């Protein structure tokens, strides 16, 4: 899923795809602001046909955590 998310992340922030890792932090490393992050999650929700719980979003500080969360939603 990381490879699927890289081009989407690059639509929102100026970062090279090869610089995005599972450990990349959305705010500190990728420089997302809160509006872009929520827009990004909205796009992912549509793409994967899942619904992200707003409370859970607060825990998704790295790409890896977001992927694990999204994969859990897809499996549910």
N, C-alpha and C positions, 0 to 999 in steps of 0.2 A: 504494500500500500504506500510505502514511502515514495516510490517512483511515481505513483499516481498523483501524490500530493505536491511534489516539487514544482511542477509547472503552475499549479494553482497558487501556491505560496508566492511564486515569483510575479504573479499578477498583482499582488498586493504590496509587496515590498521589494526594494532594489537589492537583490541578493542573487548570487550565482547558484544554480541548482546543485553543483558539486560541493557547495559550502553548507548545504542543509543535511544535517545528520539527525539521528534519533535523539541525541542529547541537546540539539539546538533548542534554546529557550525562545519562545515567541517574542517576548518583550525585550529582554536584554541582548540577545544575539541577533535576532532577525528584525528587530526594531518595528514590530507591529504596534500600532496604537489601538486603543480599545474598539474604536469604530471599525477599523480594518479587520481586527480579529473576529468581531461578531459577524461582519459581512462574509469573511472567509468561512466561518462555521456554517452560516446559512447556505452558502454554495455547496459545501460538503454534505449538508443535510439533504439537499435536493438531489445531488449526485448519487448518494448512497441510499436514499429513501429511508432515512432514519430521523428521529427527533432527539435533539440534544437537550438535556435538562439544564436549565439556567444555573442551578446551584452547582452542578457538576463541572460547569465551565471554569469555575474558579480554581479547580484542581489541575486543569490542563495547561501546565506551564511549559511543557516541552513537546516537541513533535512526537517523541516516542510515547508519552502518556496519552496524547490525543489519538494516536493510531490504536493503542491498546483499548482505549475507551470506545472508539468507533467500531473496532472489530467486535467488541463485546455487544454493542447495539445491533450490529448486523447479524450476529449469531442468536440473538434473543428472539 
